[in-house]
Amino acid sequence: MPSLLHHLLFKSVQQVADKTAIVHKKMTWSYSQLAALVQLQAKALLGSQLKPQQRVAVFLPKQLETVSSILAISLAGGVFVPINPVLKATQVAYIVNDCNVSILITSNNRLQSLLPELANCPDLQTIVLIENEPPTVNIPQTILGWNDFLQQATSQQPTLNIIDTDMAAILYTSGSTGKPKGVVLSHRNIVTGAKSVSEYLHITETDRLLAVLPFSFDYGLNQLLTALLNGACCVLLEYLLPRDVLIALESQKITGLACVPSLWAQLAKLEWSASINEHLRYLTNSGGKMPKSVLAAIRQRVPNGQFFLMYGLTEAFRSTYLPPEQLDTRPDSIGKAIPNADILVVREDGSLCAAHEAGELVHRGSLVAMGYWNDPIKTAERFKPAPNQLSSLPLTEIAVWSGDTVTMDEDGYLYFVGRKDDMIKTSGYRVSPTEIEEVIYSSGLVKEAAAIGIAHDSLGQAVLVVISLQQPDDYDETLLIKHCKTYLPNFMIPAKIVVLASLPKNPNGKIDRNVLTQQFTTVFQL
């Protein structure tokens, strides 16, 4: 059985070499073709002086080179860092610098947007473009076109001593304060996640999975990995309109679809071809609570499909799922632990909660990540000793303390109550309010600012920004929104901005988000 990330591909090559592995637009690649490219690209990375455990960032939409890069970086002994293709240049540069990326794989048009930032990326040595003709630009990094990069390939096979507890990836996720945090995943984390999800979704080589979510999102990345593990086909889709998803479902005869609540809400408003119901056998939701009305509408359109409601966090990949047969009985539940995970509900002192008693969800097992890159303080806050351990064990087991409040009923089914921190969960993304506020303040147009998440039927939560002004007569909301669009991806841009004379404060003099949340709780329901 596979133990390393790239083993997922090479195991399947031995069994289904000629079967289609990847579909992108009108192009298809078999498992043997993908494996050949991955081996060549891994040799090229080693020829480009990639050292073991060095970080290689991939800043591309979903396409063949994105897939091959992830696998080749693993085969060459590096650590892949997938960067969400919707991020702006300053955010990309932050990630590149934060984890000391040495090689960046991207495209010519994305390089153009990054040019102003590259002089401030001292660890970045090489930029590889998927096009063959690199532009002539004055930057400190070496730029290689795709063919020139592949010609760097060494003549020797990669023979690195990699084991399953070594670093494989760093996925960046927003924290409640400051910049995004890099969640470090081992090969064991990634492979265990693929095996676990494949088990309860019953994925086989006959499946055709549609990848619509970004690979920088662990939920999106797993669509690729579960397909590779099982010799299935993964269809890559960068959609412009929700209808594009339905077209792909029908034309590609998709059997498995994973979305977040905001996309499900859009799909629920459309007419589905009856033929989709003939082959779409499972559907999954994660990244936020699925509105009951949306779930009912989707199930009506695909009555033969099984719908799995899931809960997870990047720090432990996936924690729970609700079996489809429980949807009508327990529609508000996030289910039970996925295979090879243990989920506990604990009090603040670490003792286990009684049935229906609210406590913090704690995840233990081989899916628990290796911590936050270069951040021992934040790591210590979230990665703590697992509760209920045997005192005779000399080494302490570390679990992920999620920060989410849940309850568990007598049958072991879990129910989400709320978050302990200020994170905003919108469109399937975890968004840092501080990151939004920093951009708002940098405009020079406001005196105070607070970003909060307000319940929204299709987004899960919508971003509401409440501000006060230094010079009310000079305020221009259009200018402020334009500033946000320059420095923030679309999912972080405020859905609404409210101006107050001053923002409420707590006894410590800090802006009181709880008061604002209560005050504006129905603003998106009006």
ChimeraX attribute file (.defattr): number of C-alpha atoms within 10 A of each C-alpha:
attribute: neighborCount
match mode: 1-to-1
recipient: residues
	/A:1	8
	/A:2	18
	/A:3	17
	/A:4	23
	/A:5	28
	/A:6	25
	/A:7	19
	/A:8	23
	/A:9	24
	/A:10	21
	/A:11	17
	/A:12	23
	/A:13	21
	/A:14	12
	/A:15	13
	/A:16	18
	/A:17	18
	/A:18	13
	/A:19	20
	/A:20	21
	/A:21	28
	/A:22	25
	/A:23	20
	/A:24	15
	/A:25	11
	/A:26	5
	/A:27	8
	/A:28	18
	/A:29	17
	/A:30	18
	/A:31	25
	/A:32	20
	/A:33	17
	/A:34	23
	/A:35	22
	/A:36	13
	/A:37	18
	/A:38	26
	/A:39	20
	/A:40	19
	/A:41	27
	/A:42	29
	/A:43	27
	/A:44	23
	/A:45	27
	/A:46	22
	/A:47	17
	/A:48	18
	/A:49	13
	/A:50	20
	/A:51	14
	/A:52	17
	/A:53	18
	/A:54	19
	/A:55	26
	/A:56	30
	/A:57	28
	/A:58	26
	/A:59	22
	/A:60	21
	/A:61	22
	/A:62	19
	/A:63	16
	/A:64	17
	/A:65	22
	/A:66	19
	/A:67	20
	/A:68	21
	/A:69	22
	/A:70	25
	/A:71	25
	/A:72	27
	/A:73	33
	/A:74	26
	/A:75	27
	/A:76	27
	/A:77	26
	/A:78	26
	/A:79	28
	/A:80	27
	/A:81	27
	/A:82	27
	/A:83	24
	/A:84	21
	/A:85	18
	/A:86	16
	/A:87	16
	/A:88	18
	/A:89	20
	/A:90	16
	/A:91	20
	/A:92	19
	/A:93	20
	/A:94	16
	/A:95	22
	/A:96	24
	/A:97	16
	/A:98	17
	/A:99	19
	/A:100	17
	/A:101	23
	/A:102	22
	/A:103	26
	/A:104	23
	/A:105	22
	/A:106	22
	/A:107	20
	/A:108	17
	/A:109	11
	/A:110	15
	/A:111	20
	/A:112	12
	/A:113	13
	/A:114	17
	/A:115	14
	/A:116	13
	/A:117	15
	/A:118	18
	/A:119	14
	/A:120	13
	/A:121	18
	/A:122	14
	/A:123	15
	/A:124	23
	/A:125	15
	/A:126	19
	/A:127	22
	/A:128	25
	/A:129	25
	/A:130	19
	/A:131	15
	/A:132	14
	/A:133	14
	/A:134	18
	/A:135	15
	/A:136	7
	/A:137	10
	/A:138	9
	/A:139	12
	/A:140	14
	/A:141	19
	/A:142	12
	/A:143	22
	/A:144	21
	/A:145	18
	/A:146	19
	/A:147	14
	/A:148	16
	/A:149	21
	/A:150	20
	/A:151	14
	/A:152	18
	/A:153	19
	/A:154	17
	/A:155	10
	/A:156	9
	/A:157	14
	/A:158	14
	/A:159	9
	/A:160	10
	/A:161	8
	/A:162	19
	/A:163	14
	/A:164	16
	/A:165	15
	/A:166	20
	/A:167	25
	/A:168	30
	/A:169	27
	/A:170	28
	/A:171	24
	/A:172	23
	/A:173	21
	/A:174	19
	/A:175	21
	/A:176	17
	/A:177	15
	/A:178	14
	/A:179	20
	/A:180	21
	/A:181	24
	/A:182	24
	/A:183	21
	/A:184	24
	/A:185	28
	/A:186	24
	/A:187	24
	/A:188	23
	/A:189	28
	/A:190	26
	/A:191	25
	/A:192	23
	/A:193	27
	/A:194	24
	/A:195	20
	/A:196	19
	/A:197	19
	/A:198	20
	/A:199	14
	/A:200	13
	/A:201	18
	/A:202	11
	/A:203	22
	/A:204	17
	/A:205	18
	/A:206	13
	/A:207	21
	/A:208	27
	/A:209	27
	/A:210	27
	/A:211	24
	/A:212	21
	/A:213	25
	/A:214	22
	/A:215	26
	/A:216	20
	/A:217	20
	/A:218	23
	/A:219	25
	/A:220	18
	/A:221	19
	/A:222	24
	/A:223	27
	/A:224	23
	/A:225	25
	/A:226	26
	/A:227	28
	/A:228	27
	/A:229	25
	/A:230	23
	/A:231	29
	/A:232	25
	/A:233	29
	/A:234	25
	/A:235	26
	/A:236	24
	/A:237	20
	/A:238	16
	/A:239	12
	/A:240	8
	/A:241	10
	/A:242	16
	/A:243	15
	/A:244	13
	/A:245	20
	/A:246	18
	/A:247	14
	/A:248	18
	/A:249	25
	/A:250	19
	/A:251	11
	/A:252	16
	/A:253	19
	/A:254	24
	/A:255	23
	/A:256	23
	/A:257	20
	/A:258	22
	/A:259	22
	/A:260	25
	/A:261	25
	/A:262	23
	/A:263	19
	/A:264	22
	/A:265	23
	/A:266	15
	/A:267	21
	/A:268	19
	/A:269	12
	/A:270	14
	/A:271	10
	/A:272	18
	/A:273	14
	/A:274	10
	/A:275	13
	/A:276	23
	/A:277	20
	/A:278	16
	/A:279	19
	/A:280	23
	/A:281	19
	/A:282	21
	/A:283	20
	/A:284	20
	/A:285	23
	/A:286	22
	/A:287	22
	/A:288	22
	/A:289	24
	/A:290	23
	/A:291	19
	/A:292	12
	/A:293	11
	/A:294	20
	/A:295	19
	/A:296	11
	/A:297	16
	/A:298	21
	/A:299	15
	/A:300	13
	/A:301	17
	/A:302	22
	/A:303	13
	/A:304	15
	/A:305	21
	/A:306	18
	/A:307	24
	/A:308	22
	/A:309	24
	/A:310	24
	/A:311	22
	/A:312	20
	/A:313	19
	/A:314	22
	/A:315	28
	/A:316	28
	/A:317	21
	/A:318	25
	/A:319	29
	/A:320	23
	/A:321	25
	/A:322	24
	/A:323	18
	/A:324	19
	/A:325	11
	/A:326	13
	/A:327	18
	/A:328	8
	/A:329	9
	/A:330	16
	/A:331	17
	/A:332	18
	/A:333	24
	/A:334	26
	/A:335	26
	/A:336	22
	/A:337	21
	/A:338	21
	/A:339	18
	/A:340	14
	/A:341	21
	/A:342	17
	/A:343	19
	/A:344	25
	/A:345	26
	/A:346	23
	/A:347	16
	/A:348	9
	/A:349	7
	/A:350	16
	/A:351	13
	/A:352	16
	/A:353	17
	/A:354	15
	/A:355	15
	/A:356	16
	/A:357	15
	/A:358	19
	/A:359	23
	/A:360	25
	/A:361	22
	/A:362	26
	/A:363	29
	/A:364	21
	/A:365	19
	/A:366	19
	/A:367	27
	/A:368	25
	/A:369	24
	/A:370	20
	/A:371	22
	/A:372	24
	/A:373	18
	/A:374	14
	/A:375	12
	/A:376	11
	/A:377	10
	/A:378	14
	/A:379	17
	/A:380	13
	/A:381	11
	/A:382	18
	/A:383	24
	/A:384	15
	/A:385	17
	/A:386	18
	/A:387	21
	/A:388	11
	/A:389	10
	/A:390	8
	/A:391	8
	/A:392	6
	/A:393	8
	/A:394	7
	/A:395	8
	/A:396	12
	/A:397	14
	/A:398	18
	/A:399	24
	/A:400	26
	/A:401	23
	/A:402	19
	/A:403	16
	/A:404	17
	/A:405	20
	/A:406	23
	/A:407	23
	/A:408	24
	/A:409	13
	/A:410	9
	/A:411	8
	/A:412	15
	/A:413	20
	/A:414	27
	/A:415	20
	/A:416	19
	/A:417	13
	/A:418	12
	/A:419	15
	/A:420	11
	/A:421	11
	/A:422	18
	/A:423	20
	/A:424	27
	/A:425	23
	/A:426	25
	/A:427	21
	/A:428	24
	/A:429	20
	/A:430	21
	/A:431	26
	/A:432	23
	/A:433	26
	/A:434	21
	/A:435	19
	/A:436	24
	/A:437	20
	/A:438	14
	/A:439	18
	/A:440	25
	/A:441	15
	/A:442	12
	/A:443	14
	/A:444	11
	/A:445	20
	/A:446	18
	/A:447	15
	/A:448	19
	/A:449	26
	/A:450	21
	/A:451	27
	/A:452	28
	/A:453	24
	/A:454	24
	/A:455	20
	/A:456	18
	/A:457	19
	/A:458	20
	/A:459	26
	/A:460	24
	/A:461	22
	/A:462	25
	/A:463	25
	/A:464	24
	/A:465	22
	/A:466	22
	/A:467	23
	/A:468	18
	/A:469	18
	/A:470	14
	/A:471	10
	/A:472	13
	/A:473	7
	/A:474	9
	/A:475	14
	/A:476	10
	/A:477	13
	/A:478	9
	/A:479	12
	/A:480	20
	/A:481	17
	/A:482	13
	/A:483	16
	/A:484	21
	/A:485	16
	/A:486	14
	/A:487	18
	/A:488	21
	/A:489	15
	/A:490	14
	/A:491	18
	/A:492	23
	/A:493	20
	/A:494	21
	/A:495	13
	/A:496	13
	/A:497	17
	/A:498	12
	/A:499	17
	/A:500	13
	/A:501	11
	/A:502	14
	/A:503	19
	/A:504	14
	/A:505	14
	/A:506	11
	/A:507	7
	/A:508	7
	/A:509	8
	/A:510	10
	/A:511	17
	/A:512	15
	/A:513	19
	/A:514	13
	/A:515	14
	/A:516	21
	/A:517	17
	/A:518	10
	/A:519	10
	/A:520	17
	/A:521	15
	/A:522	12
	/A:523	14
	/A:524	15
	/A:525	10
	/A:526	4
